[in-house]
Amino acid sequence: MNREEVIAQAIGYADQGFLCVESVLKALADLKGVDSEYIPGIASGMAAGVARTSQICGAVSGAILGLGLWFGRSMPVTGERRPYWYSRLFIDRWLALHPSSNCTELLGVDLDDPEEYHVFGSENMWENKCKWYIREATGLAYDILVEEGSYSVGA
């Protein structure tokens, strides 16, 4: 799949009713050919800024989890690269494009506040903001996979 196809896959999952974190993770898992009964469930609690506490953006969390499928370790190892290097690379790139990785700051509303959650719905922020962040996070993660040689277009 190319970059746009992976992004479209993530948006397709969001359109089906999957949450931000789930959509990004599922698309990156699909790209790797990972079909697990635990995906997306393992990520569900990370949605809406971690359980609607408006902390780290779910799309950002989904990208980090998805990159972990590709670069994460399954046993302790030593080496020059720290096991979290891919997360830092992603966050650095995210912050170069966005003022924050915090859900509340990105949306401009606190999802845990009933009045502000109402604004989220009335202004259709899922469509107008969250899906944009899903696109951005999926695309940035894809770029890292290609640049690091872990995925080649059309593989």
Secondary structure by P-SEA (a helix, b strand, c coil): ccaaaaaaaaaaaaaacccaaaaaaaaaaaaacccccccccccccccccccccccccaaaaaaaaaaaaccccccccccccccaaaaaaaaaaaaacccccccccccccccccaaaaaaaaaaccccccaaaaaaaaaaaaaaaaaaaccccccc
